[in-house]
Amino acid sequence: MAVIFSFDPLKDLRWARFLGRRGDASVFHTNPWIEALRRTYGYEPVVYTSSSPGQELRDGLLFCRISTWLSGRRIVSVPFSDHAAVLVDNPETLQQMLSSIKAKVVEKNYKYVEIRPVEQTALNDSGLQRTAVFYWHRLLLDKSLEALLKAFHKSCVQRRITRAEREGLVYTEGRTEELIQQFYRLLLLTHRRHGIPPQPISWFRNLVECLRENINIRVASKGGLAVASMITLTHKNSMVYKYGCSDTRHHNSGGVAFLMWRAIQDAKSRGAAELDLGRTDCDNTGLINFKENWGAGRSTLSYFGYPSNRRPESNRLGLKTAKKMIAKLPTAFLPIMGQLLYRHMG
């Protein structure tokens, strides 16, 4: 039986080298992402591996340890990510690793462990229970830009791109504080509209500082006013559409479609193989249709947890209660609410 070791990936250079060798590693495995989590929310990263100290890594399972007075102590792979592939090739080693982690849940009195794998079958016999199911959309970029454009939904996408061009929208991208502020103003409007607390602005500042050239804030403006914005992340041959927001008063100007088309063009120019559009709740037909209107393919993501009587999704602070509070709060108070709540939600 393999001995399972653990280490801090932010302090061990083997982790970055290991990720460089793994085609299935995503931006959510990288040190910049987990360093931003640590800075913003105080989460402690840990990797479990069958490789002994000093050996180059042959496998690794990344988690963050979370400990808050409101939501308790737990370990999650990986907080605020849509997915985090299990970077273990040997099924027997993976089962031993998961057994060790489950033992630590009991030993350290964690409320639960949660894993967000890409390949579901790897955890079928692990003793972990499925806790949540989402749709996952990805747009393959193996066609020419002309072919991609023709495949978009004619009225919902193609006409909106044309409308944005007629409206004379101005495109800006980068990582400046001004762009962060423009994005965040639109994020507050969007989260208010959907009744969910916004992330603290420090999260986006830390992402920019940590990811550097691998993050891009994209803004569409009309008459000097930002009307839509999105944040994309890049890692190897994948671009991730992570955050998007807009001002509904200017939806007819086509700002969202304008930005998405620019992101696709940018991804193609970088040689990316896909645009990862992230997870979607299975009952969110509006967002599902939005992603599929761009020609994105749909698959399923399942999250797994242990113990089976602790459902991670039930610990997400009762969003129904949060929605009622948000409906009554002035927009100016939403950043304070996000600052107070988000570290408990990872």
WOFEN-V218508 format. One record per helix or strand. SS is the DSSP state (alpha for helix, beta for strand). FROM is the first residue (numbers start at 1). TO is the last residue. If there is no record, write none. Layout:
ss: <SS | SS>
from: <FROM | FROM>
to: <TO | TO>
//
This chain:
ss: <beta | alpha | alpha | alpha | beta | beta | beta | beta | alpha | beta | alpha | beta | alpha | alpha | beta | alpha | alpha | beta | beta | beta | alpha | alpha | beta | alpha | beta | alpha | alpha | alpha>
from: <5 | 14 | 27 | 31 | 44 | 60 | 72 | 87 | 91 | 112 | 121 | 129 | 145 | 154 | 170 | 177 | 201 | 215 | 225 | 238 | 248 | 255 | 274 | 285 | 297 | 312 | 319 | 331>
to: <7 | 21 | 29 | 41 | 49 | 68 | 77 | 87 | 107 | 115 | 123 | 140 | 151 | 167 | 174 | 194 | 214 | 222 | 235 | 246 | 253 | 269 | 281 | 292 | 306 | 315 | 328 | 344>
//
